[in-house]
Amino acid sequence: MNFAFSEEQDALRETVRKFMEEKSPSAEVRRLMDTTDGYDTAVWRQMGQEMGLQGLHIPEAYGGQGFTFVELGIVLEEMGRVLVCSPYFSTVCLGANAILNAGTEAQKQALLPAIAGGEQIATLAFTEPAGKWDATGIAMEYTGSGDVVTLTGTKTYVIDGHTADLLVVVARQAGTTGTDGLSFFTVAGDAPGLTRTALQTMDQTRKLAQLDFAGVSAQLLGEAGSGWAALSKTLDQAAICLANEMVGGAQKVLDMSVEYAKVRVQFGRPIGSFQAIKHKCADMLLEVESSKSAAYYAAWAAAEDNDEMPTVACLAKAYVSDAYFHAAAENIQIHGGIGFTWEHDAHLYFKRAKSSETYLGDATYHRELLAQRIGI
């Protein structure tokens, strides 16, 4: 692997950073947080039609640009840096990847171009009220056989589930348990019998929904009963994507802390000159740089689709989750009294760090999963 980004990748980062800083200042983030949809449709179209971000890692055969998870990680890092409010993670990192991993060639040809062009929002619905992030938490059963079946049950904690045009849903064959009998299905966001309810969230920059299915017609995606391999791969890829996004936020709160430590004067000196603050910033720097190493390596493993991906996905998600949350908390402490006010942006990053830590399983969950995967 290369241990440095190429000139083209650095140029991509520069372009995306400029775009994100322009479209996602703090005031705009706060405005979108208070809306039901949680994103700006005009910016979403720009991202797809002018920037080509939704189709970045989707193969050219399906209307995308054909880049890799390394480039996708760069984009996500820049988005995490400014807390972009958009259905990008749900559409690209969950919905599109699920289709790429589970769909037939014909289904990919039919479904992915609209996603790549920013014309359609997609998401993956697999978690249920039990709150488990693995196959044991999937209880929804489908009825019927063939390409069209009926779904009845509830999916929750679905990112952008209330606004998605296309839902990729995981359900199981009656009588199966664990990783057996799982299948993927596609459902239109406005399908009859489907009720979508936006959830109250701690992190208002990322919208979640509950989906209630009452005899909803669904189209089989891929092969029936063989969905676990595709789901496991999709969740590993999503964990890697989330780790790269968290790295951007962690770097931002470190930058905020260092800048404030330079300009805030106490007892006639900048607080950055005090040993306690120096130690906090040094510890944050160590964790952020280590997080980058873990997240970048995981993105490379996903790009290569090699055998290491399942283990490094767990490693990256576990380490970066802890590092981001710690950095976000220390950022508030370094800012002192003003850092504890809701008006300060430190709290936006703190809440994003906490929600990202728990989504797809917290650090403890991924350390346990890592131990299982390496046979400990």
PEJO-V308445 format. One record per backbone hydrogen bond with DSSP energy under -1.0 kcal/mol. NH is the residue of the N-H (numbers start at 1). CO is the residue of the C=O. If there is no record, write none. Layout:
NH|CO + NH|CO
This chain:
10|6 + 11|7 + 12|8 + 13|9 + 14|10 + 15|11 + 16|12 + 17|13 + 18|14 + 19|15 + 20|16 + 21|17 + 22|18 + 23|19 + 24|20 + 29|25 + 30|26 + 31|27 + 32|28 + 33|29 + 35|32 + 44|40 + 45|41 + 46|42 + 47|43 + 48|44 + 49|45 + 50|46 + 51|46 + 53|47 + 56|53 + 62|59 + 63|60 + 64|59 + 65|55 + 66|58 + 67|56 + 72|68 + 73|69 + 74|70 + 75|71 + 76|72 + 77|73 + 78|74 + 79|75 + 80|76 + 81|77 + 84|79 + 91|87 + 92|88 + 93|89 + 95|90 + 96|91 + 98|94 + 99|95 + 100|96 + 101|97 + 102|98 + 103|99 + 108|104 + 109|105 + 110|106 + 111|107 + 112|108 + 116|112 + 117|113 + 118|115 + 119|114 + 120|114 + 123|166 + 125|168 + 131|128 + 137|134 + 138|135 + 142|172 + 143|150 + 149|218 + 150|143 + 151|216 + 153|213 + 155|211 + 156|127 + 158|209 + 160|207 + 161|158 + 163|160 + 164|160 + 165|121 + 166|121 + 167|187 + 168|123 + 169|185 + 170|125 + 171|183 + 172|140 + 173|181 + 176|173 + 180|177 + 183|171 + 185|169 + 186|219 + 187|167 + 189|165 + 191|188 + 194|191 + 195|212 + 197|210 + 199|208 + 206|203 + 209|158 + 210|197 + 211|155 + 212|195 + 213|153 + 214|193 + 216|151 + 218|149 + 219|186 + 220|147 + 221|184 + 226|223 + 227|182 + 231|227 + 232|228 + 233|229 + 234|230 + 235|231 + 236|232 + 237|233 + 238|234 + 239|235 + 240|236 + 241|237 + 242|238 + 243|239 + 244|240 + 245|241 + 246|242 + 247|243 + 248|244 + 249|245 + 250|246 + 251|247 + 252|248 + 253|249 + 254|250 + 255|251 + 256|252 + 257|253 + 258|254 + 259|255 + 260|256 + 261|257 + 262|258 + 263|259 + 264|260 + 266|269 + 269|266 + 271|264 + 272|261 + 273|270 + 274|271 + 278|274 + 279|275 + 280|276 + 281|277 + 282|278 + 283|279 + 284|280 + 285|281 + 286|282 + 287|283 + 288|284 + 289|285 + 290|286 + 291|287 + 292|288 + 293|289 + 294|290 + 295|291 + 296|292 + 297|293 + 298|294 + 299|295 + 300|296 + 301|297 + 302|298 + 303|299 + 304|300 + 305|301 + 306|301 + 309|306 + 312|308 + 313|309 + 314|310 + 315|311 + 316|312 + 317|313 + 318|314 + 319|315 + 320|316 + 321|317 + 322|318 + 323|319 + 324|320 + 325|321 + 326|322 + 327|323 + 328|324 + 329|325 + 330|326 + 331|327 + 332|328 + 333|329 + 334|330 + 335|331 + 340|337 + 341|338 + 344|341 + 347|344 + 349|345 + 350|346 + 351|347 + 352|348 + 353|349 + 354|350 + 355|351 + 356|352 + 357|353 + 358|354 + 359|355 + 361|358 + 366|362 + 367|363 + 368|364 + 369|365 + 370|366 + 371|367 + 372|368 + 373|369 + 374|370 + 376|371
